[in-house]
Amino acid sequence: MNREAAALGVPVYSIFRSKIGAVDQYLANSGRLVLLESVKDVYTKIILKKCRRSRKIERTSRVALHRIVNEIIGIVER
């Protein structure tokens, strides 16, 4: 569910310990996924802060998200 959360703009942390796939590496490089590789990372990379959500819906380009949703809708309607 990490990739889905990242697509929705939710902060994501991963403790996956095997070879990192290209998608996860892209998400990490773009700052949408934080890879935790040691105990020290838990203390230094996880940022705890109160989330202040605005009532206004954020309008950003989420081409991949829209394509996935449209594919799911198409499958369901068939």
C-alpha positions as CSV (number, residue, x, y, z in Angstrom):
1,M,0.0,0.0,0.0
2,N,3.0,2.3,0.1
3,R,2.8,3.2,-3.6
4,E,-0.9,3.9,-3.4
5,A,-0.4,6.1,-0.3
6,A,2.4,8.0,-2.1
7,A,0.1,8.5,-5.1
8,L,-2.4,10.1,-2.8
9,G,0.2,12.4,-1.3
10,V,0.3,10.6,2.1
11,P,3.7,10.5,3.8
12,V,5.2,7.0,3.4
13,Y,8.0,5.1,5.2
14,S,9.3,1.8,4.2
15,I,11.4,-0.8,6.1
16,F,11.6,-3.1,3.1
17,R,15.1,-4.8,3.3
18,S,15.5,-6.4,-0.1
19,K,16.5,-4.9,-3.4
20,I,14.5,-1.7,-4.0
21,G,12.4,-1.7,-7.2
22,A,12.5,1.1,-9.8
23,V,9.1,2.5,-8.7
24,D,10.1,2.6,-5.1
25,Q,13.4,4.2,-5.9
26,Y,11.7,6.8,-8.0
27,L,9.3,7.6,-5.1
28,A,12.3,7.8,-2.7
29,N,14.3,10.1,-5.0
30,S,11.2,12.4,-5.4
31,G,10.7,12.6,-1.7
32,R,7.4,10.7,-1.6
33,L,8.8,7.6,0.1
34,V,11.3,7.5,2.9
35,L,13.5,4.4,3.2
36,L,14.3,3.4,6.7
37,E,17.5,1.3,6.7
38,S,18.6,1.5,10.3
39,V,17.4,2.2,13.8
40,K,19.0,5.6,13.6
41,D,16.9,6.4,10.5
42,V,13.8,5.8,12.7
43,Y,14.9,8.6,14.9
44,T,16.2,11.0,12.2
45,K,14.0,10.4,9.2
46,I,10.5,10.0,10.7
47,I,9.0,13.4,11.2
48,L,6.1,13.6,13.7
49,K,4.0,16.7,13.3
50,K,0.4,17.6,13.6
51,C,-1.3,17.6,10.2
52,R,-3.3,20.7,9.5
53,R,-5.5,19.9,6.6
54,S,-7.1,22.7,4.7
55,R,-10.7,22.3,3.7
56,K,-9.7,23.2,0.1
57,I,-8.9,20.2,-2.0
58,E,-5.3,20.3,-3.4
59,R,-5.3,20.4,-7.2
60,T,-2.1,18.8,-8.5
61,S,-1.3,16.8,-11.6
62,R,-1.8,13.2,-10.8
63,V,-1.9,11.7,-14.2
64,A,-0.9,8.1,-13.0
65,L,-3.6,8.2,-10.3
66,H,-6.3,9.2,-12.8
67,R,-5.3,6.5,-15.3
68,I,-5.4,3.8,-12.6
69,V,-8.8,5.0,-11.4
70,N,-10.2,5.1,-14.9
71,E,-8.9,1.6,-15.6
72,I,-10.6,0.3,-12.5
73,I,-13.8,2.0,-13.4
74,G,-13.6,0.5,-16.9
75,I,-13.1,-3.0,-15.6
76,V,-16.0,-2.7,-13.2
77,E,-18.3,-1.3,-15.9
78,R,-17.6,-4.2,-18.3
